[in-house]
Amino acid sequence: MIKKVAFFVFVLVSLFDIVGILFKVPDLIFIFKPFILLSLLFLYSSSVLVRNKWYVIALIFSFFGDVFLLYSGQSLFIMGLVSFLLAHFIFISIVLKRIQKTSFLKIISSVIPFLVVFILLIFGLKESLNEMLLPVIIYGLTISTFGIVSLVDFQNRKSQKSLFMLLGAMVFMISDSVLAINKFYNASHEFEIIIMFTYIIAQYLIFRSMVLEENGKN
């Protein structure tokens, strides 16, 4: 029962935030965006017997990232970037612990698609990034690494939890790529909707992977 309530709250909060973006209602966004990750944390806590403390910390970092990005200004944008960077470091660590062994071929085949996307994005945006070039490169390499290790893990396991994590990493990369294009190249209201929708889906997919992992242990 608690799990169903938690899922309902997560969906409701997410919908209100998207509606706020869709109809350009700042009050809805400021009220409901911070609660997306808090409601997901509540859903995670009600879905597992034993919580993964590192995943909880990653959700908390993501929550702060959401809050920082609510406000304008380069310093707050960088703080949001750092918050999500730390969350991705944790996601990478979680996936690496799942990988017992792998082959060089699997590593190469996992690196190529994410590296190509990263290079195309950076070359497309480099003229607009200016002093943000280095921070964006670091962040881009980090989220690309998250995708790479998730693809390696999926090639090894072919399990549902590895698939959810891989899809989460891929959708996260889509969300952050559109965010970068929207901020540094061509701002668009449609992009804002895509960014938030894909971000919520990505976080939920990672959550599903973590629930399968923890419940599998117990």
Secondary structure, 3 states (H helix, E strand, C coil): CHHHHHHHHHHHHHHHHHHHHHCCCHHHHHHHHHHHHHHHHHHHHCCCCCCCHHHHHHHHHHHHHHHHHCCCCHHHHHHHHHHHHHHHHHHHHHHHHHCCCCCHHHHHHHHHHHHHHHHHHHHHHHHHHHHHHHHHHHHHHHHHHHHHHHHHHHHHHCCHHHHHHHHHHHHHHHHHHHHHHHHHCCCCHHHHHHHHHHHHHHHHHHHHHHHHHHHHHC
